[in-house]
Amino acid sequence: MGIYRTICYKVEDVFIKFLTKKQEPEVVKRKVSDFRSKQEEEIKKKKEEQEKRKQEQIEQERREMEELLSNLMDDTSKPFTQYEINEIKKNKSFFQALGQKVLENGEKILTFIYCEYDKSSKQEIKGYLIATNKRVLFLTKNLNYMDKFRYQTIINVNWFKDGLLERGLKIQYGKRRLEFDEIFDIEQMKRIGNILLSKASKV
């Protein structure tokens, strides 16, 4: 029994004693004890039901995540990184729409990262840089903007420091230089950079 409930019971006992001073003490004591036992049993039952619902919800979310990951992600890119799992959890509707509206038949995601695409000196766009088994995509979360890039046009990929905590990717894309910055997860940045280089070298 918690300290708070113990204190409450002691306070209750004072009032009960005052209100039932003309009644048989043992009878009152038994009734109070039975009532409290019943209350505690109900509280325990409610807690167990809440815990059960919580576990069922966690299990349902886990199954949904596994299904979404298996539908979107390429098996050869496993194990999925914690970054990928967290991003899909946070932006589930985006990734569901991505699978339904953007990816082609047989197209699977190898990895991705959230960043800012410096399209020009006057236009910076936040969204996901996504490497698939067929191409490279950049999409905003609302799917209002999309750019597509071919692996065979990628010449080189470099990462650079962009401020104190941020990093960036520079992709030499034919004669163009694509720049993606405001990246905070260094390992995920290296992961996508290496996949881009690997895919580009094989085409």
C-alpha positions as a LaTeX table, in Angstrom:
\begin{tabular}{lrrr}
\hline
Residue & $x$ (\AA) & $y$ (\AA) & $z$ (\AA) \\
\hline
Met1 & 0.00 & 0.00 & 0.00 \\
Gly2 & 1.32 & 3.44 & $-0.91$ \\
Ile3 & 2.15 & 6.12 & 1.64 \\
Tyr4 & $-0.61$ & 8.38 & 0.28 \\
Arg5 & $-3.29$ & 5.71 & 0.72 \\
Thr6 & $-2.02$ & 4.83 & 4.22 \\
Ile7 & $-2.36$ & 8.48 & 5.27 \\
Cys8 & $-5.86$ & 8.65 & 3.72 \\
Tyr9 & $-6.92$ & 5.55 & 5.63 \\
Lys10 & $-5.67$ & 7.00 & 8.90 \\
Val11 & $-7.65$ & 10.20 & 8.31 \\
Glu12 & $-10.71$ & 8.13 & 7.38 \\
Asp13 & $-10.33$ & 6.07 & 10.56 \\
Val14 & $-10.59$ & 9.22 & 12.68 \\
Phe15 & $-13.84$ & 10.26 & 10.99 \\
Ile16 & $-15.27$ & 6.73 & 11.07 \\
Lys17 & $-14.52$ & 6.43 & 14.77 \\
Phe18 & $-16.26$ & 9.74 & 15.43 \\
Leu19 & $-19.30$ & 8.94 & 13.26 \\
Thr20 & $-19.78$ & 5.38 & 14.55 \\
Lys21 & $-18.98$ & 5.85 & 18.23 \\
Lys22 & $-22.39$ & 4.38 & 19.20 \\
Gln23 & $-21.92$ & 1.25 & 17.07 \\
Glu24 & $-20.06$ & $-1.97$ & 17.83 \\
Pro25 & $-16.35$ & $-1.28$ & 17.09 \\
Glu26 & $-15.58$ & $-4.77$ & 15.74 \\
Val27 & $-18.56$ & $-4.69$ & 13.35 \\
Val28 & $-17.54$ & $-1.26$ & 12.06 \\
Lys29 & $-13.94$ & $-2.37$ & 11.72 \\
Arg30 & $-14.94$ & $-5.44$ & 9.69 \\
Lys31 & $-17.22$ & $-3.43$ & 7.39 \\
Val32 & $-14.52$ & $-0.85$ & 6.78 \\
Ser33 & $-11.97$ & $-3.58$ & 6.10 \\
Asp34 & $-14.32$ & $-5.36$ & 3.65 \\
Phe35 & $-15.11$ & $-2.10$ & 1.88 \\
Arg36 & $-11.43$ & $-1.17$ & 1.54 \\
Ser37 & $-10.51$ & $-4.65$ & 0.30 \\
Lys38 & $-13.20$ & $-4.40$ & $-2.35$ \\
Gln39 & $-11.98$ & $-0.94$ & $-3.36$ \\
Glu40 & $-8.35$ & $-2.09$ & $-3.61$ \\
Glu41 & $-9.41$ & $-5.10$ & $-5.68$ \\
Glu42 & $-11.27$ & $-2.82$ & $-8.10$ \\
Ile43 & $-8.26$ & $-0.47$ & $-8.34$ \\
Lys44 & $-5.99$ & $-3.44$ & $-9.00$ \\
Lys45 & $-8.36$ & $-4.78$ & $-11.65$ \\
Lys46 & $-8.51$ & $-1.38$ & $-13.39$ \\
Lys47 & $-4.72$ & $-1.13$ & $-13.39$ \\
Glu48 & $-4.42$ & $-4.61$ & $-14.87$ \\
Glu49 & $-6.96$ & $-3.75$ & $-17.58$ \\
Gln50 & $-5.12$ & $-0.51$ & $-18.38$ \\
Glu51 & $-1.81$ & $-2.37$ & $-18.59$ \\
Lys52 & $-3.39$ & $-5.00$ & $-20.81$ \\
Arg53 & $-4.79$ & $-2.34$ & $-23.17$ \\
Lys54 & $-1.41$ & $-0.61$ & $-23.21$ \\
Gln55 & 0.39 & $-3.84$ & $-24.11$ \\
Glu56 & $-2.19$ & $-4.62$ & $-26.81$ \\
Gln57 & $-1.69$ & $-1.14$ & $-28.27$ \\
Ile58 & 2.11 & $-1.57$ & $-28.23$ \\
Glu59 & 1.77 & $-4.95$ & $-29.92$ \\
Gln60 & $-0.58$ & $-3.54$ & $-32.55$ \\
Glu61 & 1.81 & $-0.65$ & $-33.26$ \\
Arg62 & 4.69 & $-3.14$ & $-33.52$ \\
Arg63 & 2.78 & $-5.25$ & $-36.06$ \\
Glu64 & 1.82 & $-2.15$ & $-38.07$ \\
Met65 & 5.44 & $-0.98$ & $-38.08$ \\
Glu66 & 6.70 & $-4.39$ & $-39.20$ \\
Glu67 & 4.12 & $-4.48$ & $-42.00$ \\
Leu68 & 4.96 & $-0.94$ & $-43.11$ \\
Leu69 & 8.70 & $-1.61$ & $-43.00$ \\
Ser70 & 8.35 & $-4.87$ & $-44.95$ \\
Asn71 & 6.16 & $-3.14$ & $-47.58$ \\
Leu72 & 8.47 & $-0.13$ & $-48.00$ \\
Met73 & 12.01 & $-1.20$ & $-47.18$ \\
Asp74 & 14.27 & $-3.46$ & $-49.19$ \\
Asp75 & 15.16 & $-6.72$ & $-47.39$ \\
Thr76 & 18.83 & $-6.38$ & $-48.30$ \\
Ser77 & 19.08 & $-3.12$ & $-46.31$ \\
Lys78 & 18.23 & $-4.86$ & $-42.99$ \\
Pro79 & 18.74 & $-4.49$ & $-40.12$ \\
Phe80 & 16.77 & $-1.25$ & $-40.12$ \\
Thr81 & 18.44 & 1.55 & $-38.19$ \\
Gln82 & 16.78 & 3.07 & $-35.14$ \\
Tyr83 & 16.70 & 6.35 & $-37.04$ \\
Glu84 & 14.60 & 4.78 & $-39.82$ \\
Ile85 & 12.20 & 3.15 & $-37.36$ \\
Asn86 & 11.77 & 6.38 & $-35.37$ \\
Glu87 & 11.15 & 8.49 & $-38.49$ \\
Ile88 & 8.54 & 6.08 & $-39.86$ \\
Lys89 & 6.81 & 6.06 & $-36.46$ \\
Lys90 & 6.77 & 9.88 & $-36.30$ \\
Asn91 & 5.62 & 10.35 & $-39.91$ \\
Lys92 & 3.64 & 7.19 & $-40.60$ \\
Ser93 & 1.09 & 8.91 & $-42.85$ \\
Phe94 & 3.88 & 10.26 & $-45.09$ \\
Phe95 & 5.50 & 6.85 & $-45.54$ \\
Gln96 & 2.14 & 5.18 & $-46.13$ \\
Ala97 & 1.37 & 7.75 & $-48.85$ \\
Leu98 & 4.86 & 7.27 & $-50.25$ \\
Gly99 & 4.19 & 3.56 & $-50.73$ \\
Gln100 & 0.76 & 4.16 & $-52.22$ \\
Lys101 & 1.40 & 7.18 & $-54.47$ \\
Val102 & 5.10 & 7.49 & $-55.27$ \\
Leu103 & 6.96 & 4.19 & $-55.31$ \\
Glu104 & 6.73 & 2.17 & $-58.51$ \\
Asn105 & 5.97 & $-1.55$ & $-58.71$ \\
Gly106 & 8.89 & $-3.45$ & $-57.23$ \\
Glu107 & 10.51 & $-0.27$ & $-55.94$ \\
Lys108 & 11.79 & $-0.49$ & $-52.36$ \\
Ile109 & 13.49 & 2.02 & $-50.06$ \\
Leu110 & 17.11 & 1.31 & $-49.17$ \\
Thr111 & 17.41 & 4.17 & $-46.67$ \\
Phe112 & 16.48 & 7.84 & $-46.21$ \\
Ile113 & 17.27 & 10.97 & $-44.20$ \\
Tyr114 & 15.40 & 14.16 & $-43.36$ \\
Cys115 & 17.29 & 17.25 & $-44.50$ \\
Glu116 & 17.12 & 20.57 & $-46.33$ \\
Tyr117 & 17.62 & 20.60 & $-50.09$ \\
Asp118 & 19.39 & 23.75 & $-51.29$ \\
Lys119 & 17.75 & 23.79 & $-54.73$ \\
Ser120 & 19.11 & 27.26 & $-55.42$ \\
Ser121 & 20.60 & 30.21 & $-53.53$ \\
Lys122 & 17.04 & 31.48 & $-53.02$ \\
Gln123 & 15.16 & 28.21 & $-52.54$ \\
Glu124 & 15.69 & 25.80 & $-49.66$ \\
Ile125 & 13.24 & 22.93 & $-49.21$ \\
Lys126 & 12.89 & 20.62 & $-46.19$ \\
Gly127 & 12.02 & 16.98 & $-46.85$ \\
Tyr128 & 13.29 & 13.42 & $-47.17$ \\
Leu129 & 16.21 & 12.35 & $-49.33$ \\
Ile130 & 15.38 & 8.75 & $-50.20$ \\
Ala131 & 17.54 & 6.10 & $-51.84$ \\
Thr132 & 15.53 & 3.29 & $-53.45$ \\
Asn133 & 16.60 & 0.23 & $-55.41$ \\
Lys134 & 15.71 & 2.13 & $-58.63$ \\
Arg135 & 16.46 & 5.83 & $-58.11$ \\
Val136 & 16.97 & 8.71 & $-55.66$ \\
Leu137 & 14.02 & 10.85 & $-54.55$ \\
Phe138 & 13.60 & 14.06 & $-52.63$ \\
Leu139 & 10.10 & 14.72 & $-51.29$ \\
Thr140 & 8.48 & 17.16 & $-48.91$ \\
Lys141 & 6.33 & 15.68 & $-46.14$ \\
Asn142 & 3.11 & 16.84 & $-47.81$ \\
Leu143 & 4.24 & 15.36 & $-51.16$ \\
Asn144 & 3.73 & 18.76 & $-52.82$ \\
Tyr145 & 7.29 & 18.79 & $-54.13$ \\
Met146 & 9.34 & 15.93 & $-55.56$ \\
Asp147 & 12.66 & 15.67 & $-57.37$ \\
Lys148 & 13.99 & 12.49 & $-59.00$ \\
Phe149 & 17.63 & 11.62 & $-59.62$ \\
Arg150 & 19.28 & 8.73 & $-61.51$ \\
Tyr151 & 22.10 & 6.67 & $-60.03$ \\
Gln152 & 23.96 & 6.60 & $-63.35$ \\
Thr153 & 24.33 & 10.40 & $-63.26$ \\
Ile154 & 25.86 & 10.46 & $-59.76$ \\
Ile155 & 29.62 & 10.95 & $-60.01$ \\
Asn156 & 30.58 & 11.43 & $-56.36$ \\
Val157 & 29.18 & 11.97 & $-52.86$ \\
Asn158 & 30.86 & 13.89 & $-50.04$ \\
Trp159 & 29.71 & 14.93 & $-46.58$ \\
Phe160 & 30.70 & 18.14 & $-44.87$ \\
Lys161 & 30.36 & 19.99 & $-41.58$ \\
Asp162 & 27.53 & 22.53 & $-41.55$ \\
Gly163 & 27.67 & 24.49 & $-38.29$ \\
Leu164 & 28.33 & 23.12 & $-34.80$ \\
Leu165 & 25.97 & 20.12 & $-34.84$ \\
Glu166 & 24.79 & 19.87 & $-38.42$ \\
Arg167 & 26.22 & 18.00 & $-41.37$ \\
Gly168 & 25.51 & 18.03 & $-45.08$ \\
Leu169 & 25.79 & 15.93 & $-48.23$ \\
Lys170 & 27.18 & 17.14 & $-51.55$ \\
Ile171 & 26.30 & 15.04 & $-54.57$ \\
Gln172 & 28.10 & 15.63 & $-57.86$ \\
Tyr173 & 25.24 & 14.95 & $-60.27$ \\
Gly174 & 26.65 & 15.26 & $-63.77$ \\
Lys175 & 27.59 & 18.92 & $-64.09$ \\
Arg176 & 25.29 & 19.91 & $-61.22$ \\
Arg177 & 26.18 & 19.93 & $-57.54$ \\
Leu178 & 23.29 & 18.92 & $-55.30$ \\
Glu179 & 23.52 & 20.02 & $-51.68$ \\
Phe180 & 21.51 & 18.63 & $-48.76$ \\
Asp181 & 22.21 & 20.07 & $-45.31$ \\
Glu182 & 20.70 & 20.53 & $-41.83$ \\
Ile183 & 21.42 & 16.85 & $-41.13$ \\
Phe184 & 21.79 & 15.95 & $-37.46$ \\
Asp185 & 22.30 & 12.17 & $-37.53$ \\
Ile186 & 25.86 & 11.60 & $-38.74$ \\
Glu187 & 25.65 & 7.80 & $-38.95$ \\
Gln188 & 22.46 & 7.93 & $-41.01$ \\
Met189 & 24.04 & 10.54 & $-43.27$ \\
Lys190 & 27.03 & 8.25 & $-43.87$ \\
Arg191 & 24.67 & 5.32 & $-44.45$ \\
Ile192 & 22.77 & 7.07 & $-47.24$ \\
Gly193 & 25.98 & 8.55 & $-48.67$ \\
Asn194 & 27.61 & 5.13 & $-48.90$ \\
Ile195 & 24.50 & 3.56 & $-50.45$ \\
Leu196 & 24.38 & 6.31 & $-53.09$ \\
Leu197 & 28.04 & 5.74 & $-53.93$ \\
Ser198 & 27.61 & 1.97 & $-54.01$ \\
Lys199 & 24.56 & 2.09 & $-56.29$ \\
Ala200 & 26.15 & 4.70 & $-58.56$ \\
Ser201 & 29.27 & 2.54 & $-59.04$ \\
Lys202 & 27.21 & $-0.48$ & $-60.13$ \\
Val203 & 25.22 & 1.14 & $-62.95$ \\
\hline
\end{tabular}
